[in-house]
Amino acid sequence: MVEKMRGLWLFHSIVLVVAHSRVTFVGDQVLRFRVISQEQLAMVKSLAELDNLKLDFWKEPVSISLPIELRVPRKHVHTVKSFLESNGITYSVMIKNLQPLVDEQHMSMLGSDLGQNGTDSFNYGDYHKLKEIFTWLKDLAAENPQLVRRIKIGRSSQGRALHVLKFSTGRNRPAIWIDSGIHGRERVAPAVAIWIAKKITTDYGIDPSITSLLNKMDIFMEIMANPDGYVYSWTTNPMWRKTMSKGPGTHCFGVDANRNFDANFGGNGSSKAPCAESYCGPHAHSEPEVKAIVNFIKNHGNFMVFITLHSYFQRLLYPYGHTHMPPENFEELATLASEAIEALTSLYGTQYTHGSIVQVIGESSGNSIDWSYDQGIKYAYAFELRDEGQYGFKLPPNQIVPTAEETWLAIKKIMEHASNVLP
């Protein structure tokens, strides 16, 4: 009993020490609102330029047709609400106090590695620290040597390994790419990808669909595309989005890796201000995390599918983001997206919308979907996973597995379509 009490005391001591070193969000609120005129839109955009308010747009003000979601620090909640009210903008409070949701994810991660011994004992319903994820990647490859290989494709700006899992039963075949975790705070994305990777290994040889697919195609999964940002979101700032690179001439650090691809780089929907959340970087592919993906895909030369997992808002997006001009196979992409969503919704009734990036969320330059499509990858999709805003980036751990299960059905539909068009 004494030993148990000591262990409990030590655990809570660790929690307190870590908590004191991290950014906190006690009393921070997340507001949702719409604007009804270009004048109101411009007013809301002007808020983003007030650095002293330290506002965080979870959904950017890009159009009068789209909802805007904004995290407001506690000390500025009254100011921002008064600003909206005085300009005739009606808002609702999505999250009244962000800190409890942050704490729930944090506690999930603190206890997640207890008893981990191989991929069967891994807790797929928890969030995990990077060290545990890296151990899991190694274990999955070791447990499935005939199907899975772990490949290092580069290193992050802070020197962490960038790993890809290759699922293959042959050589030199058309391939599918799936990545997650390119934004540090979107923790449900790598959690879902981990579940999917395990699902592939358990279903191969049992599920005729995945067995047939892997007998014709390879699957490559980069589960942690931005390990530095993920770690920083765990140790210091749970709302961190960017990489951790440092540039000259600014006190700010990090680049939005999903604005760093060479697809209308630096254009609308990205920022050239180093302190901005959507900072595109000094030049295209400046980030080693992005450059590793670009080099790997180009060197392979035969990818048919590119899927990237993000959160949140329950949307399935396809090219383009930087232009209103539709891609050549727009109708096929739209039809396939609709079929994928139908499969996803069939499990738990979760409702998704779909469309091109520019149609659904507005302009977005330098994103991976536009870049991959322009490389000749015909089926390029971005999933924005659960939820619609009740929890936002702080999705509770008990929703990880349901999110993964339904997302898997949609991804399977996309992969099967690509496999079926092969000769």
LUMROVO-471697 format. One record per residue (C-alpha): residue number from 1; residue in three letters; y negated, z, x negated. Coordinates in nm, 4 decimals. Each point is the difference from the previous one (the first is absolute). Layout:
NUM,ala,Y,Z,X
...
//
This chain:
1,met,0.0000,0.0000,0.0000
2,val,-0.2355,0.0854,-0.2860
3,glu,0.0717,-0.3343,-0.1677
4,lys,-0.0699,-0.1825,0.3274
5,met,-0.3311,0.1802,0.0372
6,arg,-0.0952,-0.0871,-0.3565
7,gly,0.0853,-0.3651,0.0625
8,leu,-0.2052,-0.0043,0.3193
9,trp,-0.2939,0.1656,-0.1772
10,leu,0.0201,-0.2563,-0.2824
11,phe,0.0108,-0.2915,0.2453
12,his,-0.3083,0.1213,0.1856
13,ser,-0.1771,0.0671,-0.3293
14,ile,0.0596,-0.3611,-0.1025
15,val,-0.1318,-0.1173,0.3365
16,leu,-0.3184,0.2045,-0.0427
17,val,-0.0617,-0.1200,-0.3560
18,val,0.0471,-0.3638,0.0941
19,ala,-0.2146,0.0401,0.3129
20,his,-0.2895,0.1394,-0.1999
21,ser,0.0011,-0.3024,-0.2317
22,arg,0.0022,-0.2585,0.2789
23,val,-0.2713,-0.1455,0.2175
24,thr,0.0077,0.1676,0.3410
25,phe,-0.0960,-0.1305,0.3429
26,val,-0.0517,0.3156,0.2057
27,gly,-0.2086,-0.0921,0.3028
28,asp,-0.0126,-0.3701,-0.0880
29,gln,0.0212,-0.2115,0.3140
30,val,0.1133,-0.3563,0.0630
31,leu,-0.2101,-0.1817,0.2584
32,arg,0.0866,-0.3200,0.1832
33,phe,-0.2613,-0.2216,0.1627
34,arg,-0.0946,-0.3577,0.0794
35,val,-0.3331,-0.1711,-0.0273
36,ile,-0.1255,-0.2453,0.2602
37,ser,-0.2578,-0.1948,-0.1976
38,gln,-0.0642,-0.1386,-0.3437
39,glu,-0.2926,0.2416,-0.0267
40,gln,0.2276,0.2984,0.0519
41,leu,0.2499,-0.1457,-0.2475
42,ala,-0.2716,-0.0283,-0.2640
43,met,-0.1039,0.3605,0.0655
44,val,0.3547,0.1254,-0.0514
45,lys,0.0350,-0.2055,-0.3174
46,ser,-0.3170,0.1642,-0.1289
47,leu,0.1776,0.3359,0.0210
48,ala,0.2466,-0.1167,-0.2635
49,glu,-0.2860,-0.0460,-0.2447
50,leu,-0.1033,0.3660,0.0229
51,asp,0.2045,0.1394,-0.2894
52,asn,-0.1188,0.3554,0.0643
53,leu,0.1923,0.0088,0.3297
54,lys,0.3302,-0.0808,-0.1772
55,leu,0.1317,-0.1828,0.3065
56,asp,0.3430,-0.1621,-0.0010
57,phe,0.0537,-0.2952,0.2342
58,trp,0.3664,-0.0043,0.0952
59,lys,-0.0667,-0.3175,0.1985
60,glu,-0.2994,-0.1930,-0.1333
61,pro,-0.2936,-0.1169,0.2158
62,val,0.0719,-0.3724,-0.0095
63,ser,-0.0402,-0.1225,0.3565
64,ile,-0.1298,0.1006,0.3417
65,ser,0.3466,-0.0763,0.1411
66,leu,0.1883,0.2484,-0.2204
67,pro,0.0117,0.3799,0.0058
68,ile,-0.1570,0.1910,-0.2881
69,glu,0.1552,0.3188,-0.1347
70,leu,-0.1935,0.2315,-0.2249
71,arg,0.0858,0.3214,-0.1829
72,val,-0.3029,0.2276,-0.0132
73,pro,-0.0237,0.3066,-0.2284
74,arg,-0.0515,0.3230,0.1926
75,lys,-0.3571,0.0573,-0.1166
76,his,-0.1080,-0.3430,0.1245
77,val,0.1866,-0.0099,0.3331
78,his,-0.3041,0.1019,0.2058
79,thr,-0.2254,-0.2459,-0.1850
80,val,0.2323,-0.2953,0.0523
81,lys,0.0687,0.0811,0.3635
82,ser,-0.3733,0.0295,0.0655
83,phe,-0.0564,-0.3352,-0.1722
84,leu,0.2604,-0.1685,0.2206
85,glu,-0.1308,0.1611,0.3177
86,ser,-0.3619,-0.0897,-0.0758
87,asn,0.1034,-0.3635,-0.0437
88,gly,0.1961,-0.0116,0.3240
89,ile,0.3415,-0.0113,-0.1678
90,thr,0.2736,0.1824,0.1893
91,tyr,0.2642,0.1645,-0.2180
92,ser,0.3179,0.2020,0.0402
93,val,0.1452,0.2579,-0.2375
94,met,0.3409,-0.1186,-0.1195
95,ile,0.0608,0.2891,-0.2384
96,lys,-0.1964,0.3239,0.0481
97,asn,0.1042,0.1570,-0.3298
98,leu,0.1707,-0.2124,-0.2661
99,gln,0.1184,0.2831,-0.2245
100,pro,0.3077,0.1115,0.2019
101,leu,0.1379,-0.3553,-0.0125
102,val,-0.0642,-0.0156,-0.3749
103,asp,0.1765,0.3342,-0.0414
104,glu,0.3033,-0.1160,0.1989
105,gln,0.0535,-0.3015,-0.2250
106,his,-0.0647,0.2117,-0.3086
107,met,0.2545,0.2664,0.0952
108,ser,0.2525,-0.2726,0.0768
109,met,-0.0377,-0.1341,-0.3534
110,leu,0.0100,0.3438,-0.1646
111,gly,0.3434,0.0778,0.1370
112,ser,0.1423,-0.3505,0.0045
113,asp,0.1938,0.0103,-0.3283
114,leu,0.1978,0.3118,0.0804
115,gly,0.3697,-0.0844,-0.0307
116,gln,-0.0438,-0.3687,-0.0845
117,asn,0.3208,-0.1344,-0.1515
118,gly,0.0362,-0.3749,0.0399
119,thr,-0.1274,-0.2229,0.2763
120,asp,0.2298,0.1401,0.2704
121,ser,-0.1534,0.3478,-0.0248
122,phe,-0.3572,-0.1351,-0.0227
123,asn,-0.2137,0.1103,0.2942
124,tyr,-0.1228,-0.3234,0.1575
125,gly,-0.2032,0.1953,0.2544
126,asp,-0.2357,0.1510,-0.2588
127,tyr,-0.2759,-0.1239,-0.2261
128,his,0.0858,0.0148,-0.3689
129,lys,-0.1700,0.0399,-0.3338
130,leu,0.0078,-0.2930,-0.2408
131,lys,0.2535,0.1641,-0.2316
132,glu,0.2467,0.0349,0.2875
133,ile,-0.0556,-0.3620,0.1037
134,phe,0.0600,-0.1242,-0.3542
135,thr,0.3207,0.2061,-0.0171
136,trp,0.1070,-0.1475,0.3328
137,leu,-0.0606,-0.3561,-0.1260
138,lys,0.2188,0.0696,-0.3017
139,asp,0.2715,0.1598,0.2156
140,leu,0.0097,-0.2863,0.2516
141,ala,0.0573,-0.2549,-0.2775
142,ala,0.2624,0.2202,-0.1683
143,glu,0.1900,0.0519,0.3268
144,asn,0.0033,-0.3718,0.0881
145,pro,0.0440,-0.1877,-0.3308
146,gln,0.1458,-0.3114,0.1662
147,leu,-0.2967,-0.0388,0.2341
148,val,-0.3096,0.1734,-0.1403
149,arg,-0.1828,-0.0259,-0.3297
150,arg,-0.3163,0.1883,-0.1001
151,ile,-0.2508,-0.2164,-0.1893
152,lys,-0.3190,0.1142,-0.1725
153,ile,-0.2695,-0.2647,0.0537
154,gly,-0.2894,0.1750,-0.1733
155,arg,-0.2001,0.3197,-0.0313
156,ser,-0.2917,0.1413,0.1965
157,ser,-0.3418,0.0603,-0.1504
158,gln,0.1090,0.3573,-0.0775
159,gly,0.3272,-0.1150,-0.1530
160,arg,0.2438,0.0671,0.2840
161,ala,0.2909,-0.2392,0.0405
162,leu,-0.0125,-0.2618,0.2751
163,his,0.3542,-0.0354,0.1311
164,val,0.1560,-0.2653,0.2217
165,leu,0.3408,0.0244,0.1647
166,lys,0.1940,-0.3257,0.0073
167,phe,0.2655,-0.0371,0.2693
168,ser,0.2194,-0.2956,-0.0911
169,thr,0.3536,-0.1344,0.0159
170,gly,-0.0620,-0.3189,-0.2001
171,arg,-0.2391,-0.1839,-0.2290
172,asn,-0.3072,-0.2222,0.0250
173,arg,-0.0445,0.0190,0.3746
174,pro,-0.2947,-0.0006,0.2397
175,ala,-0.1556,0.3427,0.0270
176,ile,-0.1773,0.2498,0.2236
177,trp,-0.2716,0.2334,-0.1275
178,ile,-0.0801,0.3369,0.1616
179,asp,-0.2576,0.2418,-0.1423
180,ser,-0.1539,0.3269,0.1123
181,gly,-0.2309,0.2703,-0.1283
182,ile,-0.2770,-0.2278,-0.1248
183,his,-0.2470,0.2482,0.1543
184,gly,0.0561,0.3575,-0.1126
185,arg,-0.0694,0.1788,0.3288
186,glu,0.2296,-0.2196,0.2110
187,arg,0.3009,0.2188,-0.0691
188,val,0.2114,-0.1084,0.2946
189,ala,0.0292,-0.3507,-0.1503
190,pro,0.2098,0.0940,-0.3075
191,ala,0.1909,0.2543,0.2106
192,val,0.1001,-0.2819,0.2367
193,ala,0.0836,-0.2318,-0.2911
194,ile,0.2312,0.2629,-0.1498
195,trp,0.1893,0.0280,0.3279
196,ile,0.0258,-0.3793,0.0240
197,ala,0.1334,-0.0342,-0.3548
198,lys,0.2722,0.2536,0.0748
199,lys,0.0747,-0.1785,0.3280
200,ile,0.0576,-0.3269,-0.1864
201,thr,0.2629,0.1623,-0.2220
202,thr,0.1811,0.1695,0.2885
203,asp,-0.0033,-0.3063,0.2263
204,tyr,0.1091,-0.2611,-0.2548
205,gly,0.3630,-0.0856,0.0688
206,ile,-0.0160,0.1641,0.3451
207,asp,-0.2895,-0.1660,0.1838
208,pro,0.0764,-0.3755,0.0221
209,ser,-0.3710,-0.0853,0.0064
210,ile,-0.1036,0.1777,-0.3217
211,thr,0.3263,-0.0997,-0.1687
212,ser,-0.0568,-0.3677,0.0775
213,leu,-0.3609,0.0225,-0.1115
214,leu,0.0841,0.1584,-0.3358
215,asn,0.2655,-0.2624,-0.0570
216,lys,-0.2768,-0.2624,0.0138
217,met,-0.3175,0.1777,-0.1172
218,asp,-0.1185,0.2810,-0.2266
219,ile,-0.2281,0.2853,0.1064
220,phe,-0.2507,0.1554,-0.2397
221,met,-0.1679,0.3277,0.0971
222,glu,-0.2886,0.1663,-0.1818
223,ile,-0.0055,0.3334,0.1779
224,met,-0.2870,0.1502,-0.1990
225,ala,-0.2574,-0.2702,-0.0755
226,asn,-0.2774,0.2476,-0.0905
227,pro,0.1633,0.3075,-0.1574
228,asp,-0.3243,0.1317,-0.1523
229,gly,-0.1804,0.0000,0.3346
230,tyr,0.3005,0.1594,0.1676
231,val,0.0087,0.2833,-0.2534
232,tyr,-0.3754,0.0551,0.0254
233,ser,0.0296,0.0182,0.3793
234,trp,0.2587,0.2728,-0.0513
235,thr,-0.1671,0.2042,-0.2739
236,thr,-0.3713,-0.0368,0.0735
237,asn,-0.1249,-0.2065,0.2953
238,pro,0.2384,-0.0684,0.2919
239,met,-0.2360,-0.2720,0.1254
240,trp,0.0091,-0.2017,-0.3251
241,arg,0.0534,-0.3732,0.0567
242,lys,-0.0631,-0.1811,-0.3284
243,thr,0.1599,-0.0339,-0.3406
244,met,-0.1092,0.2290,-0.2851
245,ser,-0.1445,-0.2480,-0.2498
246,lys,-0.3291,0.0771,-0.1719
247,gly,-0.2714,-0.2585,-0.0559
248,pro,-0.3048,0.0085,-0.2253
249,gly,-0.3446,0.0937,0.1261
250,thr,0.0996,0.2081,0.3027
251,his,0.1121,0.3543,0.0741
252,cys,0.2230,-0.1312,0.2810
253,phe,0.3559,-0.1076,-0.0631
254,gly,0.2711,-0.1962,0.1759
255,val,0.0302,-0.3402,0.1649
256,asp,0.1299,-0.0950,0.3429
257,ala,0.3127,-0.1809,-0.1181
258,asn,0.0173,-0.1917,0.3270
259,arg,-0.3379,-0.1577,-0.0729
260,asn,0.0899,-0.0868,-0.3602
261,phe,0.2153,-0.3093,0.0570
262,asp,-0.1322,-0.3470,-0.0768
263,ala,-0.0557,-0.1062,0.3603
264,asn,-0.3728,-0.0555,0.0511
265,phe,-0.0428,0.2910,-0.2391
266,gly,-0.3235,0.1954,0.0501
267,gly,-0.0737,-0.1617,0.3350
268,asn,-0.0718,0.1520,0.3408
269,gly,0.2086,0.2994,0.0923
270,ser,-0.0088,0.1408,-0.3503
271,ser,-0.2650,0.1771,-0.2046
272,lys,-0.1375,-0.0478,-0.3500
273,ala,-0.1256,0.3592,-0.0123
274,pro,0.2320,0.2074,-0.2241
275,cys,-0.0336,0.3094,0.2174
276,ala,0.0975,-0.1800,0.3223
277,glu,0.3416,0.0474,0.1576
278,ser,0.0472,-0.3786,0.0122
279,tyr,-0.1205,-0.0650,-0.3575
280,cys,0.1644,-0.3243,-0.1093
281,gly,-0.0119,0.0713,-0.3732
282,pro,-0.1769,-0.1753,-0.2896
283,his,0.2131,-0.3131,0.0346
284,ala,0.3089,-0.1263,0.1803
285,his,0.3240,0.1622,-0.1181
286,ser,-0.1921,0.2518,-0.2100
287,glu,0.2385,0.2728,0.1133
288,pro,0.3320,0.0170,-0.1865
289,glu,0.1696,0.0907,0.3290
290,val,-0.1186,-0.3278,0.1544
291,lys,0.0586,-0.2053,-0.3117
292,ala,0.3607,0.1208,-0.0127
293,ile,0.0654,-0.1255,0.3538
294,val,-0.1743,-0.3316,-0.0673
295,asn,0.1886,-0.0656,-0.3237
296,phe,0.3360,0.0980,0.1451
297,ile,-0.0332,-0.2203,0.3064
298,lys,-0.1332,-0.2958,-0.1963
299,asn,0.2711,0.0278,-0.2653
300,his,0.2712,0.0161,0.2645
301,gly,-0.1404,-0.3030,0.1797
302,asn,0.2226,0.0010,0.3079
303,phe,-0.1221,0.2604,0.2479
304,met,0.0122,-0.0952,0.3677
305,val,-0.1140,0.3275,0.1549
306,phe,-0.2734,0.2455,-0.1005
307,ile,-0.0276,0.3251,0.1975
308,thr,-0.2360,0.2863,-0.0783
309,leu,0.0089,0.3357,0.1798
310,his,-0.3190,0.1920,0.0818
311,ser,-0.1249,0.2524,0.2521
312,tyr,-0.1329,0.0385,0.2589
313,phe,-0.0732,-0.1642,0.3401
314,gln,0.3289,-0.1639,0.1051
315,arg,-0.0805,-0.3597,-0.0841
316,leu,0.1863,-0.2908,-0.1540
317,leu,-0.2372,-0.2276,-0.1893
318,tyr,0.0268,-0.3391,-0.1676
319,pro,-0.2369,-0.2420,-0.1811
320,tyr,-0.2818,-0.0427,-0.0270
321,gly,-0.2451,0.2822,-0.0610
322,his,-0.2667,-0.1807,-0.1980
323,thr,-0.0424,-0.3020,0.2267
324,his,0.0233,-0.0900,0.3677
325,met,0.1911,-0.3155,-0.0901
326,pro,0.3600,0.0533,0.1169
327,pro,0.2910,-0.0454,-0.2421
328,glu,0.2115,-0.3126,0.0310
329,asn,0.2893,0.1756,0.1784
330,phe,-0.2189,0.2283,0.2116
331,glu,0.1986,-0.0554,0.3200
332,glu,0.3272,0.0811,-0.1753
333,leu,-0.1481,0.3159,-0.1532
334,ala,-0.1352,0.1114,0.3382
335,thr,0.3250,-0.0681,0.1841
336,leu,0.2055,0.1796,-0.2630
337,ala,-0.2404,0.2961,0.0048
338,ser,0.0381,0.0227,0.3770
339,glu,0.3798,-0.0012,-0.0317
340,ala,-0.0121,0.2626,-0.2739
341,ile,-0.2200,0.2264,0.2135
342,glu,0.2322,-0.0457,0.2978
343,ala,0.2885,0.1216,-0.2165
344,leu,-0.2065,0.2936,-0.1286
345,thr,-0.1118,0.1048,0.3482
346,ser,0.3555,-0.0131,0.1348
347,leu,0.0951,0.3225,-0.1791
348,tyr,-0.2655,0.2562,0.0956
349,gly,-0.2515,-0.2014,0.2000
350,thr,-0.2617,0.0058,-0.2770
351,gln,-0.2697,-0.2565,0.0768
352,tyr,-0.1297,-0.2317,-0.2729
353,thr,-0.2542,-0.2798,0.0013
354,his,0.0114,-0.3044,-0.2256
355,gly,-0.2282,-0.2727,-0.1298
356,ser,-0.1635,-0.1347,-0.3104
357,ile,-0.1855,0.2580,-0.2072
358,val,-0.3397,-0.1515,0.0749
359,gln,0.0742,-0.0085,0.3740
360,val,0.1262,0.3554,0.0261
361,ile,-0.1974,0.2069,-0.2530
362,gly,-0.2687,-0.2350,-0.1295
363,glu,-0.0613,-0.1584,-0.3385
364,ser,0.2013,0.1240,-0.2961
365,ser,-0.0235,-0.1705,-0.3377
366,gly,0.2298,0.0556,-0.2946
367,asn,0.2970,0.1221,0.2044
368,ser,0.3634,-0.0523,-0.0957
369,ile,0.0988,-0.1863,0.3172
370,asp,-0.2540,-0.2781,-0.0502
371,trp,0.0893,-0.0218,-0.3690
372,ser,0.3759,-0.0159,0.0583
373,tyr,-0.0355,-0.2636,0.2708
374,asp,-0.2111,-0.2135,-0.2331
375,gln,0.2821,0.0258,-0.2549
376,gly,0.2216,-0.1889,0.2453
377,ile,0.1700,0.3048,0.1546
378,lys,0.0321,-0.1231,0.3545
379,tyr,0.0646,0.3301,0.1760
380,ala,-0.2667,0.2513,-0.1037
381,tyr,-0.0486,0.3127,0.2116
382,ala,-0.1705,0.3389,-0.0179
383,phe,0.1246,0.2849,0.2168
384,glu,-0.2435,0.2724,0.0974
385,leu,0.2422,0.2716,0.1054
386,arg,-0.0366,0.2952,0.2380
387,asp,-0.2074,0.1329,0.1564
388,glu,-0.3007,-0.1162,0.2053
389,gly,-0.2266,0.2773,-0.1239
390,gln,0.1212,0.3329,0.1354
391,tyr,0.1021,0.0978,-0.3531
392,gly,-0.1270,-0.2998,-0.1977
393,phe,0.0950,0.0169,-0.3669
394,lys,0.1516,0.3456,0.0516
395,leu,0.3031,-0.0990,0.2060
396,pro,0.2282,0.3054,0.0408
397,pro,0.3320,-0.0074,-0.1880
398,asn,0.2012,-0.0012,0.3231
399,gln,-0.1244,-0.3533,0.0669
400,ile,0.1173,-0.1502,-0.3315
401,val,0.3562,-0.0869,0.1012
402,pro,-0.0870,-0.1361,0.3480
403,thr,-0.2710,-0.2135,-0.1617
404,ala,0.2492,-0.1270,-0.2574
405,glu,0.2689,-0.0741,0.2579
406,glu,-0.2263,-0.2126,0.2172
407,thr,-0.1705,-0.1717,-0.2945
408,trp,0.3387,-0.0964,-0.1407
409,leu,0.0799,-0.1947,0.3182
410,ala,-0.3199,-0.2022,-0.0383
411,ile,0.0529,-0.0651,-0.3709
412,lys,0.3581,-0.1090,0.0677
413,lys,-0.1261,-0.2519,0.2543
414,ile,-0.2395,-0.1509,-0.2572
415,met,0.2651,-0.0092,-0.2730
416,glu,0.2592,-0.1535,0.2298
417,his,-0.2416,-0.2742,0.1003
418,ala,-0.0619,-0.0878,-0.3639
419,ser,0.3729,0.0027,-0.0713
420,asn,0.0720,-0.2249,0.2965
421,val,-0.2378,-0.2721,-0.1165
422,leu,0.1859,-0.0281,-0.3300
423,pro,0.2464,-0.2879,-0.0252
//
